[in-house]
């Protein structure tokens, strides 16, 4: 059996492994960020404030729907990594099949519900009237293409769990190029506005998923797995393991996104300028997260393999390496925003009112960067250990109590402005760091679900 696509993180240089594994993940996230920002940039330049607000609101809804699938895909990634570390590769095909069947079913259900209540969703989001029609079109198209988004996340999670971060990079690169070309054709060429942006997004994701699926099926032997029709049969023990870890991860992701939607719904009450500025904040947050998420994905897979193999002494070194990378990136991004804010914000808008409002984002973005830097290694410990109870705790505190509570406190009491709601979002982002620090001290991360099987 060829080991060409498989990485063993239980021995060797941690810093080298982190760099080699995380770099393609970072570039993938960079391309994903570009993928997301292209819609905002092109719509902002060719359609104006109403289109920018529509893509901002519609993008928030799409992210909320996507993160439900990402949570379960991440659970699959961790479980696969732990089985790799424990030398139980023969069970991986069954894990992949059960993950795919479950998530595809979720995609169909979520798409149907979203389409049925999309008007209510936009009303709950307090979408500005001038952006309502375009936001409606954006949400409709993206909901119809949700199966492709979930499918891509399944394929990428499987490969990352086995230590392959290069091929997911290739698939998202293809998708990004297609999205950019179609955006220019549909928005700049045919004046299709937010609807054209959504169509470009769905087609790009669909092609990316198909490339990933074909690769997975054609390279089973090189990956050391066996995929056939029997893998698609639901196994109660396998599905239970996925649900046990995936539910809190999905709840954590969707709770955070729900709270962000809640926060943005208050901001949208301040009008299209505030809504556009909040959209810029969200997209820059995506840029910040692409570094943090790359390190988080790499470190959680590395931690999962080492916990599965029982090589616990490597875990603290993985966490220190991850923190060193993310803190360096946070300092660099903060310096860029502090010294050249108009250059950064000018990527998204040329409207003078939106530009002026965006200047209030400078201090909160700096705090946001360092919150993400602390959150990445923290989440990698919680996720990599497979602690579903702690994920539930993090979901409840980070996603609901702290984010909504702090946002209302700052927005309605302390700052009393749209920017106050974003300050609440920034402060809540430090929650996983506090939880993980306590968890690390207890030493309970040295056991994982794989050892119970």
Buried (B, 14 or more C-beta within 10 A) or exposed (E): EEEEBBBEBBEEEBEEBBBBBBBBBBBBBBBBBBBBBBBBBBBBBBBBBBBBBBBBBBBBBBBBBBBBBBBBBBBBBBBBBBBBBBEBBEBBBBBBBBBBBBBBEBBEEBBEEBEEEBEEBBEEBBBBEBBBBBBBBBBBBBBBBBBBBBBBBBBBBBBBBBBBBBBBBBBBBBBBBBBBEBBBEBBBEEEBBBBBBBBBBBBBBBBBBBBBBEBBEEBEEBBBBBBEEEBEEEBEEBBEBBBBBBBBBBBBBBBBBBBBBBBBBBBBEBBBBBBBBBBBBBBBBBBBBBBBBBBBBBBBBBBBBBBBBBBBEBBEBBBEBBBBBBBEBBBEBBEBBEEEBEEBBEBBBEBEBBBEBBEBBBBBBBBBBBBBBBBBBBBBBBBBBBBBEBBBBBBBBBBBBBBBBBBBBBBBEEBEBBBBBBBBBBBBBBBBBBBBEEBBEEEEBEBBBBEEE
